Amino acid sequence: MRFQTRLFMGYSLLIVVLVVILTAGFYLYARGLFERNAVETSRLLVSKVGSQLDAMWYWMDFVLLTLLSDASFKSAVTTLHTLPRDDPSNNPFLNDAMWTIRRFLLSYVFHKAFHAVIFLNGQGDLFSSNFMAHSSGLNKGGLPNEIAALLPHELGGSPFFLLPPFQDPWTEDHLEVFGMGRTIWDTGGEKAWLVVLKPIRDLELLIRPSLSPYTSVIIAWRGMPFFSSPSRSPISSTLLTFYSGIVEEKREEFVSNPTTGRRELVLSYESQIAGLRVFWILERDALLRPLRFTSFIAAMMALSVVAISLLFNLLFTRSLTRPLRMLREWMEGTEVKTLTPPSIRRIETSHDEVMELVEAFRDLTYRLDDSIRRELQLRTSWMQTKLDLVYSQVNPHFLYNVLNVISQRAFQVGDDIIPTVCDGIAAMLRYASAQDHMVLLREELEYLRHYLFIMKLRLEDAFEWRVEVEDGLLGVRVPRMILQPLVENAVKYRKRKERLVVRVEGVRGRGASWLVRVSDNGMGMTPEKMEEVRRAFALVALHLDRGEELPSVSAPGGTGLVNLYTRLYVVFRDRLVWRMESNVREGTLVEIGVKEDGGDQGDGDRR
């Protein structure tokens, strides 16, 4: 795939992704904000509608209580119930009671504020505020079915009841009304009812102004549907139970309607006067319908931005890659005989940084890569030769015969120490002159013990040594002659008037496959000298990492430590564990080892 194509596709993909993310984020944010505002508004509206309903019920109940609290009205109701209707002598009293009840009902306030205020009893009496003629016996054995079905039979001790919307059977237009009533319990145990009716349009005018295209209202009383708007279709008990369950669980979230499958959010208000519960229902699809146009506009704007960006991106990438195409043609016509072909010299007059840098850097990389490879091969060969030279310096074979002669002469004179010393020196020479660069730690320790034995003979009571190495480490392979230089330094820089104690310990360290510590109680080094030693080690590591020739590096105490660190770093590189601590007149501790794969050592001079 061409660079221009990759560049165009990369920038185009970035633009498309950014536009999609921004558009989707904007839409989701707007939708969430719109939903939250709608929910908060609906919460205020349901509280407002509920309060208005409470005020309406309060006014209707106030009328009922006013009538029932009047002694004349109650006396008239009792007269109608107690006096027999078949005795002509009771007619004056009955007529007076009827006139009293009619007089209370035929009030201008009742006529203007309500559709009707009705009194009816089980004996067939019915008085209403909206017609003058008394229809005696209207419901005696033949009460209109609409009213008979609505009148309560068992209210569980409730003092009032509500009448859901029904067609008024007494008016010519059969207006749809609803009402509130109270049951009158007289001394005889028979029932009479006092009912206040209002047109259903009053309830609709109270609720509809607060509704929106995405909201609906259901009013329930005693677990049964009472009124719904804007749809007046019957509400199933299953749906009403579903809404009640949501309210009881206090789930203020959109849930799926089991009847319609639509996602709805249900808020509620419970009347403290009539015991009604108002369910305020928000339909999510209808709520978000106005956002469809907004989302369409946002999508069109996003597509326009993408189209314009793609066109600009195409022109930009073609302009950007034109110098690269020209440079490629120049490079293809250049012979690889000089490092500065004519095409490269041509670039010097360009003001396009891409033309100046891209292919010139690639060509320079190729040439540098070839040069570095050759240089590394030469450096590696040189380092191997230098190491071989170091090992060959300790290979004096002629000393074997001399040591044998000395050992034989010592036996002849009866000296047991000298033959032992000669045997140790011979073993040390054989070990030092061997060609293997890597040996077992067991062999290295054997060589070290010979050296320590000789130093003990030399220093006698002024020298004490101890070697403690775990058996599991004796088979570890290590570079040859890495411990003797450390002990030699300890002997060289000991305190002359005190006993020198040298300890050699071999353990498995934390995160290391093996660790060997060499410690002494000698003179030690000052912090300044320790800093010089660390700088020398860092310089050696830097040159070895770069494959450069090692400079002449010295450190306090001579070049022994530097040479030892060099040999260890050549073998182990970044896996080398090297830690050196020293304090004046307290001694020196050197810890060397090898990290496990992925191991992590603590602080130290070189990890």
C-alpha positions as CSV (number, residue, x, y, z in Angstrom):
1,M,0.0,0.0,0.0
2,R,1.4,3.4,-1.0
3,F,2.4,5.9,1.6
4,Q,-0.1,8.4,0.2
5,T,-2.9,5.8,0.5
6,R,-1.9,4.9,4.0
7,L,-1.7,8.6,5.0
8,F,-5.1,9.4,3.4
9,M,-6.8,6.4,5.0
10,G,-5.2,7.1,8.4
11,Y,-6.3,10.7,8.5
12,S,-9.7,9.9,7.0
13,L,-10.3,7.1,9.6
14,L,-9.3,9.5,12.4
15,I,-11.6,12.2,11.1
16,V,-14.5,9.7,10.7
17,V,-13.9,8.3,14.2
18,L,-13.7,11.7,15.8
19,V,-16.9,12.9,14.0
20,V,-18.8,9.8,14.9
21,I,-17.7,10.0,18.6
22,L,-18.5,13.7,18.8
23,T,-21.9,13.3,17.0
24,A,-22.8,10.3,19.1
25,G,-21.6,12.0,22.3
26,F,-23.6,15.2,21.4
27,Y,-26.7,13.1,20.7
28,L,-26.4,11.0,23.8
29,Y,-25.8,14.1,25.9
30,A,-28.7,16.0,24.4
31,R,-31.0,12.9,24.8
32,G,-30.0,12.5,28.4
33,L,-30.5,16.2,29.1
34,F,-33.9,16.1,27.3
35,E,-35.0,13.0,29.3
36,R,-33.9,14.5,32.6
37,N,-35.7,17.8,31.9
38,A,-38.8,15.9,30.9
39,V,-38.7,13.8,34.0
40,E,-38.2,16.9,36.3
41,T,-41.0,18.8,34.5
42,S,-43.3,15.8,34.8
43,R,-42.5,15.4,38.5
44,L,-43.6,19.1,39.0
45,L,-46.7,18.6,36.8
46,V,-47.9,15.5,38.5
47,S,-47.6,17.3,41.9
48,K,-49.4,20.3,40.5
49,V,-52.2,18.1,39.0
50,G,-52.5,16.1,42.2
51,S,-52.8,19.3,44.2
52,Q,-55.5,20.6,41.9
53,L,-57.4,17.3,42.2
54,D,-57.1,17.5,46.0
55,A,-58.6,21.0,45.9
56,M,-61.5,19.8,43.7
57,W,-62.2,16.8,45.9
58,Y,-62.0,19.0,49.0
59,W,-64.6,21.4,47.6
60,M,-66.9,18.6,46.6
61,D,-66.6,16.9,50.0
62,F,-67.1,20.3,51.7
63,V,-70.5,20.6,50.0
64,L,-71.5,17.1,51.2
65,L,-70.3,17.7,54.7
66,T,-72.2,21.1,54.8
67,L,-75.5,19.4,53.9
68,L,-75.0,16.5,56.2
69,S,-74.2,18.8,59.1
70,D,-77.4,20.8,58.8
71,A,-80.0,19.6,61.3
72,S,-83.0,20.4,59.1
73,F,-81.6,18.4,56.2
74,K,-80.9,15.4,58.4
75,S,-84.3,15.6,60.0
76,A,-85.9,15.6,56.5
77,V,-83.9,12.6,55.5
78,T,-85.1,10.8,58.7
79,T,-88.7,11.7,58.0
80,L,-88.6,10.2,54.6
81,H,-87.2,7.0,56.0
82,T,-89.4,6.5,59.1
83,L,-92.9,7.6,58.0
84,P,-95.0,5.0,56.1
85,R,-95.9,6.2,52.6
86,D,-99.3,4.4,52.6
87,D,-100.7,6.5,55.5
88,P,-102.4,9.7,54.1
89,S,-102.0,11.4,57.4
90,N,-98.2,11.4,56.9
91,N,-98.3,13.2,53.5
92,P,-97.9,16.7,55.0
93,F,-94.8,15.6,56.9
94,L,-93.4,13.8,53.9
95,N,-94.1,16.7,51.6
96,D,-92.5,19.1,54.0
97,A,-89.4,16.8,54.2
98,M,-89.2,16.6,50.4
99,W,-89.5,20.4,50.2
100,T,-86.8,20.8,52.7
101,I,-84.4,18.5,50.9
102,R,-85.2,20.1,47.5
103,R,-84.8,23.6,49.0
104,F,-81.2,22.7,50.2
105,L,-80.3,21.2,46.8
106,L,-81.8,23.9,44.6
107,S,-78.9,26.3,45.5
108,Y,-77.5,28.8,43.0
109,V,-74.0,27.8,44.2
110,F,-74.7,24.2,43.5
111,H,-76.2,24.9,40.1
112,K,-73.1,27.0,39.0
113,A,-70.4,24.9,40.5
114,F,-71.5,21.4,39.9
115,H,-73.4,19.4,37.3
116,A,-75.8,18.2,40.0
117,V,-76.1,17.5,43.8
118,I,-78.3,14.4,44.2
119,F,-80.0,12.8,47.2
120,L,-81.4,9.3,46.7
121,N,-82.3,6.5,49.0
122,G,-83.4,2.9,48.8
123,Q,-87.1,3.8,49.0
124,G,-87.1,5.4,45.6
125,D,-86.7,9.0,46.4
126,L,-84.4,11.1,44.2
127,F,-83.8,14.8,44.4
128,S,-81.4,16.7,42.2
129,S,-80.2,20.2,41.9
130,N,-80.4,20.3,38.1
131,F,-84.1,19.6,37.6
132,M,-87.1,21.0,39.3
133,A,-89.6,18.1,39.1
134,H,-89.3,15.4,41.7
135,S,-89.3,12.0,40.2
136,S,-90.7,9.9,43.0
137,G,-90.0,6.2,42.8
138,L,-87.5,6.6,39.9
139,N,-85.1,4.1,41.4
140,K,-87.5,2.0,43.5
141,G,-86.9,-1.4,42.2
142,G,-85.8,0.2,38.9
143,L,-82.8,2.4,39.5
144,P,-80.9,3.1,36.3
145,N,-78.4,0.4,35.8
146,E,-75.5,2.9,35.4
147,I,-76.1,4.3,38.8
148,A,-77.0,1.0,40.5
149,A,-73.7,-0.5,39.3
150,L,-71.7,2.5,40.6
151,L,-73.3,2.8,44.1
152,P,-71.0,1.2,46.7
153,H,-72.1,-1.9,48.5
154,E,-69.1,-2.5,50.8
155,L,-66.7,0.4,51.4
156,G,-64.9,-1.1,54.4
157,G,-66.0,1.6,56.7
158,S,-65.0,4.5,54.4
159,P,-67.2,7.6,54.9
160,F,-67.3,8.6,51.2
161,F,-67.0,7.0,47.8
162,L,-66.2,8.1,44.3
163,L,-68.2,7.5,41.1
164,P,-66.1,7.0,38.0
165,P,-67.2,8.6,34.8
166,F,-70.7,7.6,33.5
167,Q,-73.5,8.9,31.4
168,D,-76.0,11.0,33.3
169,P,-79.3,9.1,32.8
170,W,-81.6,12.0,33.8
171,T,-80.5,14.7,31.4
172,E,-81.4,14.8,27.7
173,D,-77.9,15.1,26.4
174,H,-76.7,12.3,28.8
175,L,-73.6,14.3,29.7
176,E,-70.7,12.2,31.0
177,V,-70.1,13.0,34.6
178,F,-68.1,11.8,37.7
179,G,-68.8,12.3,41.3
180,M,-68.1,12.0,45.0
181,G,-70.7,10.8,47.5
182,R,-71.3,9.9,51.1
183,T,-73.4,7.2,52.6
184,I,-76.0,8.3,55.2
185,W,-76.5,5.7,57.9
186,D,-79.9,6.4,59.5
187,T,-81.3,4.9,62.7
188,G,-83.1,2.2,60.8
189,G,-80.0,0.8,59.2
190,E,-81.3,1.7,55.7
191,K,-79.0,3.5,53.4
192,A,-79.3,6.9,51.7
193,W,-76.8,8.6,49.5
194,L,-75.8,12.2,48.9
195,V,-73.8,12.6,45.7
196,V,-72.0,15.6,44.0
197,L,-71.6,15.3,40.3
198,K,-69.3,17.3,38.0
199,P,-68.9,17.1,34.2
200,I,-66.1,15.0,33.0
201,R,-64.9,18.0,31.0
202,D,-64.0,19.7,34.3
203,L,-61.6,16.8,35.0
204,E,-60.2,16.9,31.5
205,L,-59.7,20.7,31.6
206,L,-57.8,20.2,34.9
207,I,-55.5,17.5,33.5
208,R,-55.1,18.1,29.7
209,P,-53.3,21.4,29.8
210,S,-50.5,19.7,31.7
211,L,-50.2,16.8,29.3
212,S,-47.8,16.6,26.4
213,P,-47.6,14.3,23.4
214,Y,-45.4,11.9,25.3
215,T,-47.3,11.8,28.6
216,S,-50.5,10.2,29.7
217,V,-52.4,10.0,33.0
218,I,-54.2,7.2,34.8
219,I,-56.2,7.9,38.0
220,A,-57.0,4.9,40.2
221,W,-59.1,4.6,43.3
222,R,-59.0,1.5,45.5
223,G,-57.0,-0.4,43.0
224,M,-59.5,0.2,40.2
225,P,-59.2,2.5,37.2
226,F,-61.1,5.8,37.7
227,F,-60.0,8.0,34.8
228,S,-57.4,8.1,32.0
229,S,-56.3,10.8,29.6
230,P,-55.7,11.4,26.7
231,S,-56.9,7.9,25.9
232,R,-60.3,7.1,27.4
233,S,-60.0,3.4,26.5
234,P,-60.5,1.0,29.4
235,I,-57.4,0.2,31.6
236,S,-56.8,-3.4,32.3
237,S,-56.2,-4.5,35.9
238,T,-52.9,-6.1,34.8
239,L,-51.6,-2.8,33.5
240,L,-52.7,-1.0,36.6
241,T,-51.0,-3.6,38.8
242,F,-47.8,-3.2,36.7
243,Y,-47.9,0.6,37.3
244,S,-48.6,0.2,41.0
245,G,-45.7,-2.3,41.3
246,I,-43.3,0.2,39.7
247,V,-44.4,3.0,42.0
248,E,-44.1,0.7,45.1
249,E,-40.5,-0.3,44.0
250,K,-39.7,3.4,43.5
251,R,-38.2,2.6,40.1
252,E,-37.6,6.0,38.4
253,E,-36.4,4.5,35.1
254,F,-37.8,3.5,31.8
255,V,-39.2,0.0,31.8
256,S,-41.0,-2.1,29.2
257,N,-44.8,-2.0,29.3
258,P,-46.0,-5.6,29.3
259,T,-49.1,-4.7,27.2
260,T,-47.7,-2.4,24.5
261,G,-44.0,-3.3,24.7
262,R,-43.1,0.4,24.9
263,R,-40.6,1.8,27.4
264,E,-42.3,4.0,29.9
265,L,-41.4,5.9,33.1
266,V,-44.0,6.1,35.8
267,L,-44.4,8.9,38.4
268,S,-47.2,9.1,40.9
269,Y,-49.1,11.3,43.3
270,E,-51.3,10.0,46.0
271,S,-54.2,12.2,47.1
272,Q,-54.4,12.7,50.9
273,I,-58.1,13.7,50.6
274,A,-59.8,11.3,48.2
275,G,-57.3,8.4,48.4
276,L,-56.8,8.6,44.6
277,R,-53.5,7.7,43.0
278,V,-52.4,9.6,39.9
279,F,-50.0,7.7,37.6
280,W,-48.1,10.1,35.3
281,I,-46.7,8.0,32.4
282,L,-43.9,9.1,30.1
283,E,-43.4,7.2,26.9
284,R,-39.8,7.2,25.9
285,D,-40.3,6.8,22.1
286,A,-42.8,9.7,22.0
287,L,-40.5,11.7,24.3
288,L,-37.5,11.3,22.0
289,R,-39.5,11.8,18.8
290,P,-38.7,15.5,18.7
291,L,-35.0,14.6,18.8
292,R,-35.3,12.7,15.5
293,F,-35.0,15.9,13.5
294,T,-32.2,17.0,15.7
295,S,-30.4,13.7,15.2
296,F,-31.0,14.0,11.5
297,I,-29.5,17.5,11.3
298,A,-26.5,16.4,13.4
299,A,-26.0,13.4,11.1
300,M,-26.2,15.6,8.0
301,M,-23.7,18.1,9.6
302,A,-21.4,15.2,10.5
303,L,-21.5,13.8,6.9
304,S,-20.8,17.2,5.5
305,V,-17.8,17.6,7.8
306,V,-16.6,14.2,6.9
307,A,-17.0,14.9,3.1
308,I,-15.2,18.2,3.3
309,S,-12.5,16.7,5.5
310,L,-11.9,13.8,3.1
311,L,-11.7,16.1,0.1
312,F,-9.2,18.3,2.0
313,N,-7.3,15.3,3.2
314,L,-7.0,13.9,-0.4
315,L,-5.6,17.2,-1.7
316,F,-3.3,17.6,1.3
317,T,-1.9,14.0,1.1
318,R,-1.3,14.4,-2.7
319,S,0.6,17.6,-2.1
320,L,2.5,16.2,0.8
321,T,3.6,13.0,-1.0
322,R,4.5,14.7,-4.3
323,P,8.1,15.4,-3.2
324,L,8.4,11.8,-2.0
325,R,7.4,10.5,-5.5
326,M,10.0,12.8,-7.1
327,L,12.7,11.7,-4.7
328,R,11.9,8.1,-5.4
329,E,12.4,8.7,-9.1
330,W,15.7,10.4,-8.5
331,M,16.9,7.6,-6.2
332,E,16.1,4.9,-8.7
333,G,18.3,6.6,-11.2
334,T,21.3,7.0,-8.9
335,E,24.2,4.6,-9.0
336,V,25.5,3.2,-5.7
337,K,29.1,4.4,-6.2
338,T,29.2,7.5,-4.0
339,L,27.5,8.4,-0.7
340,T,26.3,11.7,-2.2
341,P,24.5,10.9,-5.5
342,P,23.2,13.8,-7.6
343,S,19.7,13.3,-6.4
344,I,20.8,14.0,-2.8
345,R,22.6,17.1,-3.8
346,R,19.5,18.3,-5.6
347,I,17.6,18.2,-2.3
348,E,19.7,20.9,-0.9
349,T,17.8,23.6,-2.9
350,S,14.4,22.4,-1.8
351,H,12.3,24.1,0.9
352,D,10.3,20.9,1.6
353,E,11.4,19.3,4.8
354,V,9.9,16.0,3.8
355,M,11.9,15.9,0.6
356,E,15.1,16.8,2.5
357,L,14.8,14.3,5.3
358,V,12.8,11.1,4.5
359,E,14.9,9.4,1.9
360,A,18.1,11.0,2.9
361,F,17.7,9.6,6.4
362,R,16.8,6.2,5.0
363,D,19.9,6.1,2.8
364,L,22.0,7.3,5.8
365,T,20.6,4.5,7.9
366,Y,21.5,1.9,5.4
367,R,25.1,3.1,5.2
368,L,25.4,3.5,8.9
369,D,23.9,0.1,9.5
370,D,26.5,-1.6,7.3
371,S,29.4,0.4,8.9
372,I,28.2,-0.5,12.4
373,R,27.9,-4.2,11.6
374,R,31.5,-4.2,10.4
375,E,32.7,-2.2,13.3
376,L,31.0,-4.5,15.8
377,Q,32.6,-7.5,14.2
378,L,36.0,-5.9,14.5
379,R,35.4,-4.9,18.1
380,T,34.2,-8.3,19.1
381,S,37.3,-9.9,17.5
382,W,39.5,-7.4,19.3
383,M,37.9,-8.0,22.7
384,Q,38.2,-11.8,22.3
385,T,41.9,-11.4,21.4
386,K,42.5,-9.1,24.4
387,L,40.8,-11.6,26.7
388,D,43.0,-14.4,25.3
389,L,46.0,-12.3,25.9
390,V,45.0,-11.8,29.6
391,Y,44.6,-15.5,30.1
392,S,47.9,-16.3,28.3
393,Q,49.8,-14.0,30.6
394,V,49.4,-16.5,33.4
395,N,50.6,-19.6,31.5
396,P,54.3,-20.1,32.6
397,H,54.6,-23.8,32.0
398,F,58.3,-23.8,32.8
399,L,57.5,-23.3,36.5
400,Y,56.2,-26.8,36.8
401,N,59.7,-28.4,36.6
402,V,61.0,-25.8,39.1
403,L,58.2,-26.6,41.6
404,N,58.9,-30.3,41.3
405,V,62.6,-29.9,42.0
406,I,61.8,-27.7,45.1
407,S,59.2,-30.3,46.3
408,Q,61.7,-33.2,46.0
409,R,64.4,-31.3,47.8
410,A,62.0,-30.5,50.6
411,F,61.1,-34.2,51.1
412,Q,64.8,-35.0,51.2
413,V,65.3,-32.6,54.1
414,G,62.1,-33.7,55.9
415,D,60.0,-30.6,55.4
416,D,56.3,-31.4,54.9
417,I,55.1,-27.8,54.4
418,I,57.1,-26.9,51.3
419,P,55.8,-29.9,49.2
420,T,52.2,-28.9,50.1
421,V,52.9,-25.4,49.0
422,C,54.5,-26.5,45.8
423,D,51.6,-28.8,45.0
424,G,49.1,-25.9,45.6
425,I,51.1,-23.6,43.4
426,A,51.3,-26.3,40.6
427,A,47.5,-26.8,40.8
428,M,47.0,-23.0,40.6
429,L,49.2,-22.8,37.6
430,R,47.4,-25.6,35.8
431,Y,44.1,-23.9,36.6
432,A,45.3,-20.5,35.4
433,S,46.8,-21.8,32.2
434,A,43.7,-23.9,31.1
435,Q,42.0,-22.7,27.9
436,D,38.4,-22.9,29.2
437,H,37.0,-19.5,30.0
438,M,34.0,-20.9,31.9
439,V,34.6,-23.3,34.8
440,L,32.6,-24.8,37.6
441,L,32.3,-22.8,40.8
442,R,33.7,-25.9,42.6
443,E,36.9,-25.6,40.6
444,E,37.1,-21.8,41.2
445,L,36.7,-22.4,45.0
446,E,39.4,-25.1,44.9
447,Y,41.8,-22.6,43.2
448,L,40.9,-20.0,45.8
449,R,41.5,-22.4,48.7
450,H,45.1,-23.0,47.5
451,Y,45.6,-19.3,47.3
452,L,44.2,-18.7,50.8
453,F,46.3,-21.6,52.2
454,I,49.5,-19.9,50.9
455,M,48.4,-16.5,52.3
456,K,47.8,-18.2,55.6
457,L,51.4,-19.5,55.6
458,R,52.6,-16.1,54.8
459,L,50.6,-14.0,57.3
460,E,50.2,-16.8,60.0
461,D,48.0,-15.5,62.9
462,A,47.4,-12.1,61.2
463,F,45.1,-13.8,58.6
464,E,41.9,-15.8,58.9
465,W,39.6,-17.0,56.1
466,R,36.4,-18.8,55.8
467,V,34.6,-20.2,52.7
468,E,30.9,-21.2,53.0
469,V,29.1,-22.0,49.7
470,E,25.8,-23.9,49.3
471,D,26.2,-27.3,47.8
472,G,23.6,-26.5,45.1
473,L,25.9,-23.8,43.7
474,L,29.0,-25.9,43.2
475,G,27.9,-26.9,39.7
476,V,27.3,-23.3,38.5
477,R,29.5,-22.3,35.6
478,V,31.4,-19.0,36.2
479,P,34.3,-17.2,34.5
480,R,37.7,-18.3,35.5
481,M,39.6,-16.4,38.3
482,I,36.9,-14.1,39.5
483,L,37.4,-14.6,43.3
484,Q,41.2,-14.6,43.7
485,P,41.6,-10.9,42.7
486,L,39.1,-9.8,45.3
487,V,41.0,-11.7,48.1
488,E,44.3,-10.4,46.8
489,N,43.0,-6.8,47.1
490,A,41.8,-7.6,50.7
491,V,45.3,-8.8,51.6
492,K,47.0,-5.9,49.9
493,Y,44.9,-3.2,51.7
494,R,44.6,-4.8,55.1
495,K,45.2,-3.1,58.4
496,R,48.8,-4.0,59.4
497,K,48.3,-4.2,63.1
498,E,45.0,-6.2,63.1
499,R,44.0,-9.6,62.1
500,L,42.6,-9.8,58.6
501,V,39.4,-11.8,58.3
502,V,38.2,-12.8,54.8
503,R,34.8,-14.4,54.2
504,V,33.6,-16.0,51.0
505,E,29.9,-16.9,50.9
506,G,27.8,-18.4,48.1
507,V,24.0,-18.3,48.2
508,R,21.0,-18.1,46.0
509,G,20.0,-14.5,46.1
510,R,16.6,-12.9,45.7
511,G,16.0,-12.9,41.9
512,A,19.4,-14.2,41.1
513,S,20.5,-17.7,40.0
514,W,23.7,-17.4,42.2
515,L,25.5,-14.8,44.4
516,V,29.0,-14.9,45.8
517,R,30.0,-12.4,48.5
518,V,33.6,-11.6,49.4
519,S,34.0,-9.5,52.5
520,D,36.9,-8.3,54.6
521,N,37.6,-6.1,57.6
522,G,40.5,-4.2,55.9
523,M,41.1,-0.5,55.4
524,G,38.1,0.1,53.1
525,M,37.7,3.1,50.9
526,T,36.4,6.7,51.3
527,P,33.2,7.7,49.6
528,E,35.2,9.7,47.1
529,K,37.2,6.7,46.1
530,M,34.1,4.6,45.9
531,E,32.6,7.2,43.5
532,E,35.7,6.9,41.3
533,V,35.3,3.2,41.2
534,R,31.7,3.4,40.2
535,R,32.5,5.9,37.5
536,A,35.2,3.5,36.2
537,F,32.7,0.7,36.1
538,A,30.1,2.8,34.3
539,L,32.6,3.9,31.7
540,V,33.6,0.3,31.0
541,A,29.9,-0.7,30.6
542,L,29.2,2.3,28.3
543,H,32.1,1.4,25.9
544,L,31.2,-2.3,25.9
545,D,27.6,-1.5,25.1
546,R,28.6,0.7,22.2
547,G,31.2,-1.8,20.9
548,E,34.0,0.8,21.3
549,E,37.5,0.2,22.2
550,L,38.1,0.3,26.0
551,P,40.1,3.3,27.1
552,S,42.7,3.1,29.8
553,V,40.6,3.0,32.9
554,S,42.0,3.0,36.4
555,A,40.4,3.0,39.8
556,P,41.6,3.3,43.4
557,G,43.4,0.1,44.3
558,G,44.7,-0.5,40.8
559,T,43.3,-2.1,37.6
560,G,42.4,-5.5,39.1
561,L,38.8,-4.6,40.0
562,V,38.3,-2.9,36.6
563,N,39.7,-5.9,34.7
564,L,37.5,-8.2,36.8
565,Y,34.4,-6.1,36.1
566,T,35.2,-6.0,32.4
567,R,35.5,-9.8,32.1
568,L,32.2,-10.3,34.0
569,Y,30.4,-7.7,32.0
570,V,31.6,-9.2,28.7
571,V,30.2,-12.5,29.7
572,F,26.9,-11.6,31.4
573,R,26.0,-8.1,30.1
574,D,22.8,-6.9,31.6
575,R,22.3,-10.0,33.7
576,L,25.4,-9.2,35.8
577,V,24.8,-8.5,39.5
578,W,27.6,-6.4,40.8
579,R,27.4,-4.6,44.2
580,M,30.3,-3.1,46.0
581,E,30.3,-1.4,49.4
582,S,33.2,0.0,51.4
583,N,33.7,2.1,54.5
584,V,36.9,3.5,55.8
585,R,38.5,1.2,58.4
586,E,35.5,-1.1,58.3
587,G,36.2,-3.2,55.3
588,T,34.9,-3.9,51.8
589,L,32.0,-6.1,50.5
590,V,31.9,-7.2,46.9
591,E,28.9,-9.2,45.7
592,I,28.8,-10.7,42.2
593,G,26.2,-12.9,40.6
594,V,23.8,-13.5,37.7
595,K,20.2,-12.5,37.5
596,E,17.5,-15.0,36.8
597,D,15.5,-14.5,33.7
598,G,13.2,-11.5,34.4
599,G,14.7,-11.1,37.8
600,D,15.0,-7.8,39.5
601,Q,17.8,-6.9,41.9
602,G,17.8,-4.1,44.4
603,D,20.0,-1.1,44.5
604,G,23.6,-1.6,43.5
605,D,26.4,-0.4,41.3
606,R,25.4,-2.4,38.2
607,R,22.4,-4.5,37.7
